[in-house]
Amino acid sequence: MSDGAVGPVPGGERLAGPFLVTVALVLLGSLLTFLALRSADGRHAAGAGFAADARPPAAGAAGPLAHPLRFVPVQAQMRGACGAASGETVRSPETGDCLTLAADAGFEVERLRTAEARLDADGGWLVSIAFLPEDAVGFGELTARTAVRRPPGNQLAVVLDGRLLTSPAVTGRIDGGAVDIRGAFSRAEAHDLAEQLRG
């Protein structure tokens, strides 16, 4: 080949097919993950979700909350103000949506070990909650029941004194008593939510 042209690499054609399929699957997976996060209505446009916190629960216990903190499954979500919907409703200050809460009582706590804003490994803000041991079991059972419901029923409304603080999606049972609320939080939003959770 005196003209500088390069001929085909032996076996090169056989590798191109699997390589392209792998790249396509990776791109498809990334797109589906992005769409799943966007579709989970929560505190912010990118959605918020509960996730297990890998760190052990913080020691000690905070004082009693001014009002019990309630975690209640969402039954329905409608655009606009809450009208004459039957059942308990709360309005999202971020989206303006009206959430109808499930008739069951959900789960209620009167104190938390901690509620704090912190940076995750990727540099995004999240809110970490640590429950007392006696409340960790109840929260685990509630997340197990909620995770199997279809959206928006897979969201847990976090309600304090009749106000909706956030409504993250739940994707699986969360045991251990330490949980993160992940979403597109700014530093100020994460600190504000943590302060409200502390009552």
Salt bridges, closest charged atoms under 4 A:
ASP53 OD2 - ARG55 NH2 3.30
ASP53 OD1 - ARG118 NH2 3.38
GLU88 OE2 - ARG70 NH1 2.84
GLU94 OE2 - ARG43 NH1 3.36
ASP97 OD2 - ARG79 NH1 2.88
GLU116 OE2 - ARG55 NH2 3.21
ASP120 OD2 - ARG182 NH1 3.31
ASP161 OD2 - HIS67 NE2 3.53
ASP175 OD1 - ARG173 NE 2.92
ASP180 OD2 - ARG118 NH2 3.23
ASP180 OD2 - ARG182 NH2 3.43
GLU189 OE1 - HIS44 NE2 3.61
ASP192 OD2 - ARG43 NH2 3.90
